[in-house]
Each structure stands twice: as structure tokens, then as C-alpha cells.
Amino acid sequence: MVSVMCVGIMVLSFYSLETFSHSQVMSADRRAKVQNSLAYCIEHMSKYVQVASGNASNAPIQVLANGFQVRVDSSLLQVPVTSITPANFNDDVWISYTLTGNTLSTSCTPIGTGSCGAYASENLTSSTRIISGFVNGSMPVTNPTNGFYVLINAAGSAAGPSVDIGLAGLYDTSKPYLWKDRATNPKVAIKTRLTWNSAQH
């Protein structure tokens, strides 16, 4: 009987260890997928925010109802890149980032004689990644409840010229975030500050 009990305890211990290891691996994999999805969005935004064009009369970045847009010299979107005309704001384009439901998408809109050239509109995230809800303001330090935060810091401010961007996502946004389910449906939040060329403004 003692031997049977010892063997049973060993089997249960190994089973518990296997279950715990599987849970940890699954949680890490799902967290990485959400983090990679959000990081791709930040990288895409950074590419265009850093080359934003504008001045006091032609805003380089504007907040929208569900996102923001960046003014970019359209020559940067041509293949090959043509001559850049930073003083001519009539040939620029707006690169927009908007959140609809759980999907963050980007698009291009010409200004005046501007051309979107090779720019391709796309959905930057899977529809099951970013939490719905846009906020024109700073991201909470802990437990953000919306998925997209944007705060523009003017050129004359201590943090300007820059834009603070925060993204929050879940592995499966169709399910509520519950602490007890954090292993199977992890929540990831990232925040960054992107600057643009103040010499142009």
C-alpha cells in the first residue's frame, strides 16, 4: 500500500508539473503574439511621425475622432523617392491611423497636389488583438481600459515636439480581461514617445 501511494504521489507530481509548464509556455506564446502585433503598429507609426512635415499654420500631426494623422511630404512615398520639398505644404499627404472596433488601420489621403504613390492602406493588427476604444490623452500607468491613446506635445512644450502613443491589447478581445484568465488571455500594454523634426516647425 505504501509503495502504491508513493507511486501515485509521484505520478500526480509529474502531472502537475507538466500542466504548469504547458500553461506557462502557452501564456508566454500568447503574450508574445500580442506584443509583436502592438510593436509592429508602433514601428509603422514611428516611420512616418519622425518625418512629419508642417509649421504653425500647417499642423504636422492632428488628432482625429478615433486616431491621429501625420502630414508627410508626398515625395517620400514615391518609388524612387523624388526631391523633397519641405517648404511646399500643398504637395503633402495625410497618413492616418484609426481604430475601428478592435482593428487599427492606416490609410493615405493626398493634400492639394500630393500623391500617395506606393503607400498601401492596410489593417495593422488582427481584429482580435487591440482593445476597442480611443482616447485623446495620456495612457494610464496601470491597467489601461482602452486600446489606443494619443497625446500630442506641442513644439513649445517641455516634451515637444512629440506625440505619446499607447496601445493595449488582449490575445482574444472577444473575451473580457479577467485576472484569473491572465494565462490564457494575457493583456499587454506598450507606450512610446515619438518625436519629429522641430527644425521644420
Buried (B, 14 or more C-beta within 10 A) or exposed (E): EEEEEEEEEEEEEEEEEEEEEEEEEBBEEBBEBBBEBBBBBBEBBBBBBEBBBBBEEBBBBBBBEBBBBBBBBBBBBBEEEBEBBBEBBEBBBBBBBBBEEBBBBBBBEBBEEBBBBEBEEEEBBBEBBBBBBBBBEEBBEEEBEBBBBBBBBBBEEEEBBBBBBBBBBBBBBEEEBEEEBEBBBBBBBBBBEBBBBEEBB
